[in-house]
């Protein structure tokens, strides 16, 4: 009887180890596929950026739009490049939207933050002129229709209160009124999911005093 029990335990232990090994192999294979896909996406993005830099803005626009249609989560670098290329295409509202998202996500620490701020200012100035002339009729793509990747922290400074947790409104007589931000739960930040809901107009504020 003891011999049978011992054999049974050995078989059970072997099966358990085999299952654990199989799960680990599956996990490693999934991670490898994800890394390979990430590398492929980065090569695609780098190629489209080079197309833009050599001045072929129409082809770069096509590549960026194909990426937006293909990526499950939009990298912040794509938000920058698409916003910059949109400026060159004369699609200023679209440029402002995507460049603003990059700056919201990266703040002043992003690799392209200074350049994004420069092109954002250019787009805002150009949009005023374009509206006066009323000559722009481009089909534009806005970031609210996509899930923006917030980076490894998974958090973004709340764009409603700028991270202060307080919304300040100026009164007609010059006096300021203060109200707790109803979006960031007094944290000053939003989770990536909350941020994407906010830009799509789907995030409801909590009631605050």
N, C-alpha and C positions, 0 to 999 in steps of 0.2 A: 504493500500500500504506500509506504513512504517513498519507494522508488518511483511509483506512478505519479505521486504528488510532485516529486522533484522534477521529473520529466515535464510535467504539465507547467510548472513554474518556469522552467527553462524555455519551453516553447512560447509561453506568454510573453516572457521578457524579450525573446528574439523578435516576435511579431511587433511588440511595442516599439522596439528600437528601429525595426524596419520601417514602420509607419512614420516615426519621427524623422528618420533619414529622408524618406520620400517627401514629407512636408517641407523639410529644409531645402531639398533640391528644387521643389516647386517655387519656394520663396526666392531662392537665389536666381532661378531662371526668370522670374517676374521682375526682379530688381535689375537684372542684366538687360532685359528687353526695355525697361523704362529708361535706363541709362543710354542705351543705343538710340532710342527714340528722341531723347533729349539732345544727344549729339547731332542727330540728323536735323532736328528742328533748328539748332543753333547754326549749323552750316547753311541751312536754307535762309535763315535770317541774315547771316553775314553776307551771303551772296546778293540778296535783295538790297542790303545797305550799300554794297559796292556799286550796284546798278544805279541807285539814287545818286551816289557821290559823283558818278561820271556824267550825270545830267540827263539820264533817260528816265524822267519822272513818270511817264505814262506806264512804262514796263514795270517800274518799281511799284507803282500803285497797284497794278494787277497782281504782282507777287504778294504784296502785303495783304490785299483783300483775300487772296487764296489762303494765306496763313490764318486769317481771322475765321475763315470758313472751316479750316481744318483743325485748329488747336482747340482742345477742350478748355484750356485756361490760358489767357493771353499774357505773355511775359511783359514785364514793364518796359523792356528794351523795345519791343514791338510797338508799344504805345508811343514811345518817343519817336521812333523812326517814321511811323505812320503819320504822326502829327507834323513832323518836320517836312515830310514829302507832300503832305496835304497843303502846306503853305506854298510850296513851289507849284503845286497844281492850281492854286488860286481858290482852294476850298477852305476858306478861312474859319468858318464856324467849326468845321470838322477838325481843323488844326488846333484851334483853341481847346476844344473838348478833350482831345487825346493828350495834348501837351499838359493840360491842367491835371489830368489823371496821373501822368508820370510824376509831376511835381508833388501831388498829394501823397503818392506812394513813397517817393524817395526823399522828399524834403530837399535840403541843401547838400545831402551826402551822396546823392546818386552820381554815377559816372558822367551823366549827361545833364545834370541839374542846371548848370550855368547856361549851357547851350539851349536847353529847353526853355528857360526863362527868357532868353534873348529872342527865340523864335515865337514864343507866346506873345511877347510885346509887339513884334512885327506883325503877327497875325491880327491882333486886336486893332492896331492902327490901320492895317489894310482893310479889315472888315468894315470899319467906319466909312472909309472911302468907297468901298464896293457898294455899301448900302445906299450911299448918296447917289451913286451912278445907276444903281439898280440894274446892273448888267450881268450879275452872277446867277446862274440857274443850274448849278451842278447837283448831281445826286450824291448826297453825303451819307457817311456811315458814322453813327455815334456810339460811344462806348457803353451807353446804358443797355445796349442789346447784347453785351458780352460779359462773361465772368472775368474780371481782372485779377490776375495773380498778385497778391499783396506781398510776396516774398517770404523768406524763412520765418519771420516773426509772426506772420499771420495777423498782424495788427496794422492799423492806419490811424494817424492823428485825426480826430473827428473834424471834418471840414466845416461843420455847422458852427462849432464854438472855437475852432482853431486850437483845441486841446486844453482850453481854460476851464471847461465844464460850465461856463457861464455865458449866456447870451446878453449882450449889451445893446440896448436900443436908445437912440437919442430922441428926446421929446421935442416938441415944438418950441418950448421955452428954454432949450439948451440944457435941460436936466436929463441925466441918464437914468434909465430903469434897468434893473438887473433881474435875470430869470435863469434858473438852473436849466441847463441843456437837457432836453428830453430824449436825446438820442444816444448819448454815450454812457448813461447810467453812472454819472459822476466819476468816470474813469479817465476822460479826456481822449479815449481811443475807441475805435470800433473794431470788431472782429472783421475778418475778410468777408464773411457772409453778410454781416450787417452793412458793411461798406457797399457791397455790390447791390444789396437791396435798396440802399439809400439812393444810389445814382440811377436806379430804375424807378424810383418813386414808390417803392414797396415797403419801406421801413416806416412804421408808425411810431411816433414819439410817445413816451410814457407821460402821464399827467404829472406836472411838477407845480410846486407852489409859486 
